[in-house]
Amino acid sequence: MKNAKKVLTFVLMDAPFESSRTATALRMIDASIRRGFTVNVFAYEGAVLLPFKHQQAHGNLVHGRDVEEEDHPLPREWIHGMIALAKKRGASLHWVNCGLCVDERGAGDAIDGVERGTPADLWKMASESDNTLVVPTA
Amino acid sequence: MKHLNIVSSGYRATIEEQDDTVVWITHCFRNAGGEIDMLLSGAAVNYPVRGQKVAPVTIGGRAQKHGPDVHGQVRELVGKGAKVYAVREDVEERAIDSRKLLQEVELVSRDDLPALLSRYDRVWRW
C-alpha cells in the first residue's frame, strides 16, 4: 500500500459535544486510517473525554424520538470503531490521553485501547511522524 | 528540529488550570529536549507585560489563594533559552506599552511572520 509507512499525529483539545472541529478531526483520522496511515492521537485537556466510557445516548423530545430512533452519536463509539477499523486493516490508531488532564476531569474510565501518557509522549510521536496537526480549542 | 508553538488565545482557562496550557506544554517539550520557541498572538501578547498578578478568587466558598502566573511561565521559558515573539500589531491594538514587556520578547510585525515561520521545521498553532 502506497501510504503504509506514513505516520500522522493529531492533537485534539475540544471536549465532546462542544465543537464541530472535533467531528471534522475525527473524520480526517478515519480517512487517514482508511488510506493506510499509521495514526497517533494525543488528546489534551477536554478532549480526554472523547473516549469516556460512560457517555450515554438519549432520546429527544423536541425531535419526538426515543433513544433508539434518535440514534444519538457518541464520540466513544466513533473512536472504538476507528480502533477496530485500524486493526482490521492492519493499520494502527494509537490514542493517548494526557494523564494530568484525565485526573483533573475524573475521566479515567476510557474505552479499551486508550492509553495514558504525557506531553513527552506527544513530543516523541510528533518527532517520529511525517506530519502533525493541532486542532486547538478556541 | 526547530519547533514553534503559536499561542492564539490568551488566558484560556487559566483560573481552572492554574496556567496557560499551551505555555505549560511548551515547557514540557523544552524539558523533553525539544528546541522550541513560542509566538504570542491575540490577547496572549499581554503575557509578557510586567507587573501583572491575579487576585484571589472565591467561588462557592472556596478561595483560590494563588492565581496562575502566566507572565512567570513566559519569563521562565525565556530563562530556559527559548525565544519568545509577540505580534507587534496585536500589542499596539491593545494599547500595550511595549516598554512594559519582558525585554527578551521580540516584537514581530504580521508582514514578517512568513519569514519567521519559515525558519522553523515545525509550526503548531494552538
HADDOCK unambig.tbl for C-alpha pairs under 7 A between the chains (distance, minus, plus):
assign (segid A and resid 119 and name CA) (segid B and resid 25 and name CA) 6.45 0.50 0.50
assign (segid A and resid 119 and name CA) (segid B and resid 28 and name CA) 6.23 0.50 0.50
assign (segid A and resid 119 and name CA) (segid B and resid 29 and name CA) 6.84 0.50 0.50
assign (segid A and resid 120 and name CA) (segid B and resid 28 and name CA) 6.70 0.50 0.50
assign (segid A and resid 120 and name CA) (segid B and resid 29 and name CA) 6.36 0.50 0.50
assign (segid A and resid 120 and name CA) (segid B and resid 32 and name CA) 6.00 0.50 0.50
assign (segid A and resid 123 and name CA) (segid B and resid 29 and name CA) 6.34 0.50 0.50
assign (segid A and resid 134 and name CA) (segid B and resid 124 and name CA) 6.22 0.50 0.50
assign (segid A and resid 134 and name CA) (segid B and resid 125 and name CA) 6.71 0.50 0.50
assign (segid A and resid 134 and name CA) (segid B and resid 126 and name CA) 6.62 0.50 0.50
assign (segid A and resid 136 and name CA) (segid B and resid 126 and name CA) 4.89 0.50 0.50
assign (segid A and resid 138 and name CA) (segid B and resid 9 and name CA) 6.81 0.50 0.50
